Amino acid sequence: MSGADIFARYNPAVFTIFTSDGSNDFQGSGFFISADGIAVSNYHVFRHTYQSLARIKTSDGKEHEVEEVIAKDADDDVFIFRVKCSRKYPFVPISKRPVRVGEKAYAIGSPHGLENTFSSGEISQLREDFIQISVPIDHGSSGGVLLNSYGEAIGITTAGYDRSTANLNFAKDIHNIEKYITVN
């Protein structure tokens, strides 16, 4: 698929997350992995915040509450939850293909609150449960989706080296969530 096709198809499955510790507000990204509202983000997006204050904003501008935390793990930097709503959600399928260095990759997230920003690059290297990418991401992109050229989720965008001009960014391998939930 082309980048434009991937964005058109999967943009509605990606959302912006707003969290709070009661005094400070924070923002990150997330995406649906099932039509019944199961979603994924990074643990650090929710760390030290109140679940009751967390909400998401989908690409259509609607806001929804986090209904249930399914799994969370600081070491894996994964947060899996269900969103409260009565409709079916567009979702990103999880890849069953191996990730290869040099293949094209795409990210959708909300860097600095710029909702549903699309970027592209390549897989630079595989490092334990991290995928090193040349795909531009920034603060607020955490928890967004990293996709392959088939439009499948291969990672959860996580971090970059702020002091580097080499575009050194990372995503957690999406298969880290399989120990917490069954992925179709």
Disulfide bonds with the S-S distance in Angstrom:
none
